[in-house]
Amino acid sequence: MFRKSSEDISDIDEYFAAVNEKLLEARRNDDPNITVNVKEDGDIYDTMDYEFIPDEEALGEWEAVDFLRKIDDFDPEEQYWQGGNLFWKYVKFYEDGTVISNLRIGQWTKGYIWQNDTIPSYTIKNIDGEKYMFIQWKSGDYTIRRTKPLYYVFKKIG
């Protein structure tokens, strides 16, 4: 049998609602360009004013090489992800704002990709003479559990 162990928690539903609201507010503060909204079912989704801004550095094909908790964890000499094959394999950016990957076809603008109900940001870095793109992974952990997005790392191949 479970017993209430603290007088600070008057109701477990109130407690989880407060935690959920705190996590939602954290996601709303992640990126000032993205508005985080809540659907009727409680899942969150992203919106932003869309204006296509080209990014010459993003154009071309990128191959997935790693999956990280945060960008600073990346080391080109040592793979961070130890969980087997990567789910997201490649992404290709076109001049007209189209982006294609093994997961879906969508749109992009400088710094962002539209993916269903989320808008992950991307960052490009030159490391040891190679170009790497770090794209937020906004899965159900983000939309349902409201956790901070993880990152896929892509290496420029074409």
Kinemage of the C-alpha trace (Angstrom):
@kinemage 1
@onewidth
@group {chain A} dominant
@subgroup {mainchain}
@vectorlist {calphas} color= white
{ca met a 1} P 0.000 0.000 0.000
{ca phe a 2} L 1.244 3.480 -0.862
{ca arg a 3} L 0.967 6.313 1.583
{ca lys a 4} L 1.344 10.013 1.116
{ca ser a 5} L 4.812 10.869 2.390
{ca ser a 6} L 4.736 14.634 2.238
{ca glu a 7} L 2.266 17.320 3.110
{ca asp a 8} L 3.747 19.422 0.267
{ca ile a 9} L 2.027 17.193 -2.309
{ca ser a 10} L -1.685 17.578 -1.706
{ca asp a 11} L -2.744 15.768 -4.861
{ca ile a 12} L -0.678 13.696 -7.279
{ca asp a 13} L -2.586 15.086 -10.288
{ca glu a 14} L -1.815 18.640 -9.163
{ca tyr a 15} L 1.819 17.688 -8.727
{ca phe a 16} L 2.137 16.255 -12.256
{ca ala a 17} L 0.201 19.185 -13.722
{ca ala a 18} L 2.685 21.575 -12.078
{ca val a 19} L 5.677 19.570 -13.341
{ca asn a 20} L 4.142 19.431 -16.825
{ca glu a 21} L 3.557 23.189 -16.830
{ca lys a 22} L 7.156 23.837 -15.727
{ca leu a 23} L 8.479 21.635 -18.555
{ca leu a 24} L 6.163 23.335 -21.065
{ca glu a 25} L 7.432 26.762 -19.989
{ca ala a 26} L 11.030 25.547 -20.405
{ca arg a 27} L 10.272 24.435 -23.993
{ca arg a 28} L 8.623 27.801 -24.684
{ca asn a 29} L 11.851 29.509 -23.620
{ca asp a 30} L 14.167 27.308 -25.741
{ca asp a 31} L 13.998 29.385 -28.938
{ca pro a 32} L 12.435 32.857 -29.280
{ca asn a 33} L 11.655 32.238 -32.993
{ca ile a 34} L 9.408 29.238 -32.272
{ca thr a 35} L 6.026 29.356 -30.563
{ca val a 36} L 5.199 26.208 -28.593
{ca asn a 37} L 1.463 25.455 -28.480
{ca val a 38} L -0.646 22.747 -26.825
{ca lys a 39} L -3.132 20.541 -28.707
{ca glu a 40} L -6.427 19.381 -27.203
{ca asp a 41} L -4.847 15.994 -26.405
{ca gly a 42} L -2.085 17.724 -24.417
{ca asp a 43} L 0.746 17.159 -26.915
{ca ile a 44} L 2.795 20.199 -27.873
{ca tyr a 45} L 3.516 21.472 -31.370
{ca asp a 46} L 5.690 24.230 -32.825
{ca thr a 47} L 4.764 27.172 -35.041
{ca met a 48} L 6.689 30.133 -36.398
{ca asp a 49} L 6.253 32.844 -38.991
{ca tyr a 50} L 7.616 31.204 -42.133
{ca glu a 51} L 9.783 33.125 -44.525
{ca phe a 52} L 12.213 31.219 -46.710
{ca ile a 53} L 15.759 32.417 -46.132
{ca pro a 54} L 18.382 30.556 -48.180
{ca asp a 55} L 21.448 29.079 -46.509
{ca glu a 56} L 24.191 28.165 -48.987
{ca glu a 57} L 26.064 26.262 -46.299
{ca ala a 58} L 23.122 23.875 -45.760
{ca leu a 59} L 22.599 22.988 -49.430
{ca gly a 60} L 23.460 19.462 -50.474
{ca glu a 61} L 23.468 16.020 -48.912
{ca trp a 62} L 24.324 15.123 -45.323
{ca glu a 63} L 24.835 11.675 -43.793
{ca ala a 64} L 24.008 10.850 -40.158
{ca val a 65} L 27.084 10.021 -38.080
{ca asp a 66} L 25.995 10.354 -34.437
{ca phe a 67} L 23.202 11.056 -31.950
{ca leu a 68} L 23.898 13.234 -28.896
{ca arg a 69} L 22.410 14.724 -25.764
{ca lys a 70} L 23.958 18.132 -26.580
{ca ile a 71} L 26.126 19.603 -29.336
{ca asp a 72} L 29.166 19.957 -27.059
{ca asp a 73} L 29.234 16.149 -26.622
{ca phe a 74} L 30.331 15.669 -30.252
{ca asp a 75} L 33.776 14.246 -30.973
{ca pro a 76} L 34.468 13.307 -34.627
{ca glu a 77} L 36.935 10.659 -33.411
{ca glu a 78} L 34.551 8.845 -31.055
{ca gln a 79} L 30.882 7.986 -31.569
{ca tyr a 80} L 28.692 9.061 -28.675
{ca trp a 81} L 25.676 6.924 -29.681
{ca gln a 82} L 26.111 3.291 -28.641
{ca gly a 83} L 22.549 2.116 -29.353
{ca gly a 84} L 23.052 0.465 -32.742
{ca asn a 85} L 22.041 1.837 -36.143
{ca leu a 86} L 20.853 5.423 -36.370
{ca phe a 87} L 17.162 5.838 -37.240
{ca trp a 88} L 17.626 9.055 -39.249
{ca lys a 89} L 20.108 8.222 -42.015
{ca tyr a 90} L 20.446 11.218 -44.337
{ca val a 91} L 19.045 14.629 -45.206
{ca lys a 92} L 19.304 16.669 -48.415
{ca phe a 93} L 18.623 20.407 -48.705
{ca tyr a 94} L 17.506 21.959 -52.017
{ca glu a 95} L 17.686 25.589 -53.169
{ca asp a 96} L 13.880 25.891 -53.407
{ca gly a 97} L 13.390 25.246 -49.677
{ca thr a 98} L 12.611 21.539 -50.012
{ca val a 99} L 14.297 19.073 -47.669
{ca ile a 100} L 14.227 15.303 -48.210
{ca ser a 101} L 15.362 12.577 -45.832
{ca asn a 102} L 14.770 8.889 -45.274
{ca leu a 103} L 12.013 9.986 -42.856
{ca arg a 104} L 10.003 12.567 -44.823
{ca ile a 105} L 9.831 15.393 -47.334
{ca gly a 106} L 9.407 18.891 -45.946
{ca gln a 107} L 10.452 22.529 -46.056
{ca trp a 108} L 13.330 24.422 -44.536
{ca thr a 109} L 14.581 27.935 -43.992
{ca lys a 110} L 17.914 29.106 -42.603
{ca gly a 111} L 18.334 27.416 -39.242
{ca tyr a 112} L 15.057 25.405 -39.218
{ca ile a 113} L 13.288 22.385 -40.728
{ca trp a 114} L 9.513 21.801 -40.709
{ca gln a 115} L 8.751 18.231 -39.570
{ca asn a 116} L 5.085 17.434 -39.038
{ca asp a 117} L 4.161 19.337 -35.856
{ca thr a 118} L 7.684 20.329 -34.850
{ca ile a 119} L 10.303 22.752 -36.115
{ca pro a 120} L 13.768 21.519 -35.175
{ca ser a 121} L 16.613 23.969 -35.485
{ca tyr a 122} L 19.930 23.143 -37.074
{ca thr a 123} L 23.451 24.421 -36.512
{ca ile a 124} L 26.397 23.952 -38.872
{ca lys a 125} L 29.965 23.736 -37.576
{ca asn a 126} L 33.323 23.326 -39.286
{ca ile a 127} L 35.347 20.787 -37.299
{ca asp a 128} L 38.790 19.619 -38.413
{ca gly a 129} L 38.087 20.748 -41.990
{ca glu a 130} L 34.750 18.898 -42.230
{ca lys a 131} L 31.230 20.348 -42.124
{ca tyr a 132} L 28.816 18.926 -39.565
{ca met a 133} L 25.158 19.756 -39.112
{ca phe a 134} L 23.483 19.320 -35.726
{ca ile a 135} L 19.695 18.929 -36.012
{ca gln a 136} L 17.374 18.795 -33.028
{ca trp a 137} L 15.476 15.527 -32.659
{ca lys a 138} L 11.969 16.484 -31.561
{ca ser a 139} L 10.334 13.097 -31.034
{ca gly a 140} L 7.552 12.085 -28.646
{ca asp a 141} L 9.932 12.811 -25.801
{ca tyr a 142} L 9.642 16.460 -26.849
{ca thr a 143} L 5.961 16.597 -27.887
{ca ile a 144} L 4.533 14.441 -25.100
{ca arg a 145} L 7.067 14.410 -22.247
{ca arg a 146} L 8.292 17.958 -23.019
{ca thr a 147} L 11.964 17.047 -22.660
{ca lys a 148} L 14.760 19.073 -24.217
{ca pro a 149} L 15.485 17.827 -27.762
{ca leu a 150} L 18.502 15.640 -28.424
{ca tyr a 151} L 20.659 16.094 -31.559
{ca tyr a 152} L 21.415 14.112 -34.677
{ca val a 153} L 24.816 14.867 -36.206
{ca phe a 154} L 25.203 14.839 -39.985
{ca lys a 155} L 28.406 15.096 -42.018
{ca lys a 156} L 28.357 16.896 -45.377
{ca ile a 157} L 28.882 14.401 -48.206
{ca gly a 158} L 27.765 16.307 -51.272
